Amino acid sequence: MTRRLRASGFTLVETLIAAAILAAVITAAMGMVVGMNASTRHVRIIGDVQTGARFGLEQLAAEIRAAGGGVSTGQIGIDPGGGTPRRLPVIYSGPNVTITEPGGQTIVTNSIFIIGADPIYTGVDLTNANARQGLGMMGTVTAASANVPLTIVCSDATGASVDCKNDLIPTPKLPPLVVGDFRNAAFVVPTSLQSPAGVPPTQQLAFVSSNNFAPSPKAPFGFDVGSTILRARVTHWYVRQATATNPPQLVRSFPTIATNPLNAACSNADLPFLDETNSVGGAVGTVMGTVPIESLQIRFMTDPTSANQPSLFTMINSIGVCDTTVPGTLREVRLQVVARTSNVDLQGATPKQQVTYATPGYEGTTPTPGTGGVTQDPYPRRAFSLSVVPRNLQGYRL
């Protein structure tokens, strides 16, 4: 008997089925890989936004907390360029900036000026110029009258008299000073500081427009004997966008005091401090953070009846440079920044699979639709809000 041999291997149908199953498995695996890559990319860019936005917001909050350099009335006297002396709010609103977002919509952002003491030189130990540890004071006023330099005395952390000429008046730069008594203060630009003389040793501090100085804390440009002297600093926080196609950035500048006289009648258009936002050739700001910040919103909580009851607080949108009432009732500053990514968010592997996002609004600042009503774009965003209490403005009030 002859036995037939059975053919071995797979049929064409079996091969096609196996290939189809393998293709389905590979497709599913690739889909999972692409999805995981998109998810990882999304998490990474959102993480970058959170880090960059919080860095800038925390720096701004820290400066608001320390605003005023010890003055509790919320105002500091200045006399730029020999003009009319006046008192300015230590926190006041700067010019708004209109941002054009990638989706074509626009949003108005706020800005804020902050006058205070330079934290690097506040309460330094004058005994060691190379290792200041935040001990002691820069100086104290012992005699003050119009038309003559201030008489001051400087001491180290132990109370011993020292020469603070190199700390208060380093050459060649003459930085501004805040002279205050924790009720009212004056912003002065020094011109000279004599070496210590007499027993006990005192020093003579001359400054610009000293003839307008009044030894009265209630005067526009005055303060009491016993006032402390600190190195001053003015900062301006705003959003800058060079062109409509450039990403906006959160910026901090260090404005300089104006050299032009101020008019006798105060106007909110007055410019006591100058930077790139209000003067050609003014101080240029530095970008704070590492991601685009397309919105900075600022609101001020005040206590107009001095009731110290949060339920009676009033929220206002701005503080003018001529305001003499609100600064003394300021209790809280509310901030919001909206950060967006530098890269678009893709759901798949091609630009055609973009995810679109809208810009968060804040108390009436919802973006205005752009050309054609476009309101979204593929840049993920995160909004961060913070309430800050200006500590230096919460003390004794006249």
Secondary structure, DSSP 8 states (H G I E B T S, - for coil): --------S--HHHHHHHHHHHHHHHHHHHHHHHHHHHHHHHHHHHHHHHHHHHHHHHHHHHHHHTTTTT-SSSEEEE-GGG---EEEESEEE---EEEE-TTS-EEEE--EEEEEE-TTTTT--TT-TTS--S-S-SEEEEE--TTS-EEEEEE-TTS-EE--HHHHS-SS----EEEE-SS-EEEE-EEEE---BTTTTBEEEEETTGGG-BS-TTSTTB--TT-EEEEEEEEEEEEE-SSTTS--EEEEE--EE--S---SS--TT--SEEBTTTSTT-B--EE-SSS-EEEEEEEEEE-TT----GGG-EEES---TT-SSGGGGEEEEEEEEEEE-SS--BSSSSGGGB--EE----SS---B--GGG--EES--EEEEEEEE--GGGSS---
